[in-house]
Amino acid sequence: MADDDSEKKRRIRDADKDLAREIAWAERGSTLMDIYIENAEAVLASARDTTPFLVQDYIPQGGVTFFAGKPGVKKSWLAYDLCIGVVRSETWLGQDVVGEKHSALVLNFDNPKWELGRRFKRLGMTPEDKIFFHSICGGLPPEGLPAILQLPSAIEAIMAICDQISPSLIVVDSLRQAHTGEEKSSSDMARVMSCLKVLTSRGATVLALHHLRKSAPGEADDSGDSLRGSTEILASADCSVIVHEDRCEWHKTRGWDLGESRKALPFEVKDSLKEPTRTFVRSLDPYGKLRKALKGKQLSRTEIYQLLEINRAKGKTLLDQAETAGVIEAAPRKKPTDAYEWQLKD
């Protein structure tokens, strides 16, 4: 009889546990629904017919953008100059920054702190600029915390920091040193890219600096226009910009089209030890020499190529882009048999 009572009580306890488990899962499911799931109405309400920008037409707001290039092409200078332009709501390479009251976070894994400081000092950063920096911890970190915040394990810590700063721009310099995964592994890079997308969830633009794949034998030095590592990296990006020594070229844009004539921004970085007080990152006019050559003149294609000292292929591309941009136009011909000449467009 006692055994029957014990068995009955055991069944009751098990039933109570099952019921408690069902209730707990139901409550948890409701919480998960509130946190992670949205209905069709909410998604439609968030839809935008045009891409929101941080830098008008060039750097999207709330997306993951890559600056990729070979070592020494000034990727960091461009990114740091972008930080200053954004927090001051000014311009970057001549393009307008959208909105006001921005702040920026630089996750620095690449440069030593003194070099990081030197570059921002030369770019004219002041103590009042709302730019915040994370670098390798100088001393022993508190117990239980890492010396450096690397993805994917540190994503919650970085998010907590972002909650305090509310950055409009997060610069990751550089991607390879910002994570502990295997760069060629699609699964590892999927996790890292997911972390970058989480950082955009509150509207921040994440700008990651990266390298290009090595050129294949027989290819030109600048032909390696794919991001190094797993294809998951580029596939997950909203925007990719290939940086050369004299220009940056937009190779991927998600949700907007720049048009052929605007896919490149020529620039110059002037960082001379002879002038140690200031470094300039500035946009260049790609048609400056062409404007000068055509000022008050009408010239044929061949004459233009010779004056600018460029070959036929580059010259044709330049003239086609200049015509599309409205810089030049075909000069009127007295007779249909006259050769075409070009002039500046009024």
N, C-alpha and C positions, 0 to 999 in steps of 0.2 A: 504493500500500500504506500509506504514511504517512497519507494522507487517511482511509483506512478506519479506521485505529487511532484517529485523532483523533475521528472521528465516534462510534466505539464508546465512547471515554472520555467524550465529551460526553453520550451517552445514559445512561451509568452515573451521571455526576454529577447529571443531571436526575432520574433515578430515586431517587438518594439524597436529593435535595432534597425530592422529593414524599413520600418515606417519612418524612423528618424533620418535614415539615409536618403530616402525618397524626398522627404521634406527639404533636407539640406540641399540636395541636388536641384530641386525645383527652385529654391531661393537663389542658389548660385547661378542657375540658368537665367533667372530674371536679371540678376546683376550683370552677367555677361552680355545679355541682350542690350541692356542700357549702355554698356561701355563700348561694345564692338559692332553692334548691328544697327543699321539705319534702314528705314523703309523707302519705297520708291519716291514718295513725296519729298523726303529730306534730300535725297540725291538729286532730284530734279531742281530743287531750290538752290543747290550749290552750283549748278551748271552755269558756265560763262561762255558766251559766244565769241569772246576775244580773250587772248592770253594776257593775264596780268603780268606786269614787268616790274623788276627792280631797276634795271637800266633799260630805258625805252627801246623796244624792238630787238634788244640783244641779249640781256640776261633776264630769264624768267623769274618771277617771284614764286617762292615756295616749291622750287624744283631742285633737282640735282644736276649741276653743271660741272663739266670737266675742262680744265686747261691742261692740255697734253702737248708735250714737245720733247725734243732732245735736250740733254743737259746744257745749260749755259745760254738758253734762248730768252731768259728773263721772265720766266713764268711767275716766279715769286714777286718780282717787282710789279708786274701787271696786277697780281692779286692784291698786294699791299696797297697799291695806288687806288684800286677799286674800293678797298676798305675805307680809305680817307674820303674819297668822293661820296660814298654812300652815307657815312655818318654825318657829313656836312651837307648832305642833300644838294650836291653841286653837279659835276659832270664827270664822266669817265671816257677818255679818248674822244672827247667832243660830244658824247651822247648824254642826254639828260637822265639824272637819277629821279625816279618817281617817288613821290611822297616825302614826308618830313619825319624828324625825330627818330632817326634810325640809330641802332647800335650794332656792333660787330664783335664776333668772337673768333679769335685765331687759335686753332689747335695746332701748335707748332711742334713738329716732331723732327724737322729737318735741320734747321739752323741753330747753332749755339745761341744762348740768350744775348750775348754781346753783339753778335752779328744781326740778330733780329732787331735789337735796339738801334744799331747803326743804320740799318735800312729805313726803318720808320722815321728816325730822326732826320735823315737826309731827304725823306719825302715830305718833311714839314709837319709831322704829327706833333700835337701839343698835348700837355697834361689834361686839357679839357675835352679832348676827343673821346667819345664813348666807344673805345676799342678795348677789349679785354683779351688776355692771352693765357693760354695753358702751355706749359713746357714741362720737361722732365723735372721732377721734384728735386730741389737743390740739396735737401737734407734727408734724414730718415723720415718717411711718412708715418702718420699715426698708425697704431697697430690695426691690422685688418684692411688697410687701404694700400693700393699699389703705388709704386713710384711714378707711374705714368698711366694715363687713361687711354687704353687701347680697346678697339672694338674686336669682337662683339661684347666681351664681358663687361665693359665699362659703360654701356649705353644708358643704363638707368642713372649713373652718376652724372654723365654729360647732360642728360635731360633735366636733372635736378638743377644743374648749373644754369642751363638755358632758361628754366623757370624764373631764376633770379635776374638774369640779364635781359631776357626777351630780345635776342638778336634778330635783326633783319637779314644778316649775312653771317654765315659760318664758313670760315676758310679752313680746309684740311690740308696741311702742308707737311708731308706729302702722303698720298693714299697708302703707298706701300708700307710706310712706317707706322701708319695709324691703326693697323690691325695685326692680328696674330695668325691669320689664316694663310693658306697656300694660294698664291696669286693665280695659278693655273687651274685651280679646282673650282668648278662651276658651283658646287654646293657651298664651299667656303665663301666664295664671292657673292653668292645669293644672300647669305646671312649678313655679310658686310654691307651690301647695297640696301638690304632691308633696314639696317640700322640708320643709314644715311637718310632713307625715306622717312623713318620715324622722326628724325630731327627736323624734317620739313613740315611736320604735321601741324605746327602752330604758325605756319606762314613764312618760316625762315628759308632763305635760299642757301643751299649747301654748295660751296665751290671746292672741288677736290683737285689738287694738283697731281699730275700723273705723268708717266713716260710713254713714249710710243714704242711699238714693237720694233725690233731690229729689221733693217731693210734686208731683203733677200739678196743673195749674190747676183750681181749684175744690175741691180736696181740703183736709181739715184739716191743720194743721201737723204733727200727730203721726201722719198716715196713711201716711207713707213707711216701711213696716215691712220692706222688702227691703234686703239689703245692696247697697251701691253697687258698680257694676262688673259684670263678667261673671257670669252665673248659675252658672258653674263654682265660684265662691267658696262660695256657700251650699250647692251640691250636694255639695261635698267636706267640709263641716263636720260634726262630730259633734253639735255643740250651738250654737245661736245664741240670744243674749240681747239683747233690745232695751232699752236704758237710756233712761229718761225722767228728768225732774228729781226725781221723788219715788218712783220704783219701777223695778225691772228685771223684765222679762217674758220668760219662756222660750217661744220660738216654735218651736224645733226641738230634739228630743231623739232620739238614735239608740240604741235598745235599752232604753229605760225610759220610763214614763209618769208624769208628776207628778200628773195628775188636775186637773180644772178649778179646784178650790179652792186649789191650791198653785202655780199657774203664775206668780205674781207675788210679789216680795218688796219691800215698801215700805222706803225708807231715807231717811236724812237725812245730809247732809254739812255740818258746822258748821266753817267756815273763816273766822273773823272776825279782821280786823286789830286789833280792840280787845283780842283775847285771843291774842297772838302766840306763846304757848308750846305750844299744843296744838290739833290738829284732830281732830274726831270723825267717824267714819263709823259710823253705827249703824242697826240695823233699827228700824222703827216697827211698832207694833201696828195693823194695818188695822182692827181692831174696837174700838180704844180708846175712840173717841167713842161708839160704839154701846153698849159696856158701861156707860159712864158714864150715858148717857141712860136705860138700862133698869135701872139699879141700884135694886132695891127697888120696881120699877114694872112694870106691864103696859101696853103702848102699841100702838096700831094702826099700820098702815103709814103712813098720812097723818101721824099725830102724829110718827112717827120722822123722816119726810122733812122736816117743818117744823123740828124741833129740830136736825137735822144740817145744815139749809140746803142740801139737795141735791134735784135734780129726780127725777121718778118713775123714769126709766130707770136712773140711777145708784143710786137707792135700792133698786130691785128687785134689781139685780145684787148689791149689798152684802148684802141680807138673804138672798138665795139662797145666796151663798157662806158667810155666817155660819152658816146652818142646816146646810149640808153639812159645815162644819168643826166642828160640834158646839158652837158658841158660844151659839146661841139655839134656842128651840123654841116651838111654838105653845102659848099659854096655854090651860088647860082652859076650856071654855065651859059655862055653866050651862044654856043652852038651845041647841038646834041652830040656832036662828034668830039667835043673837047673832053680832055681827061678830067676825072673827078678831083676836086681839091676840097680841103676842109678849113673851116673857120670857127672861131669862138661863137657860141650862141649867145645872143643878147639876153 
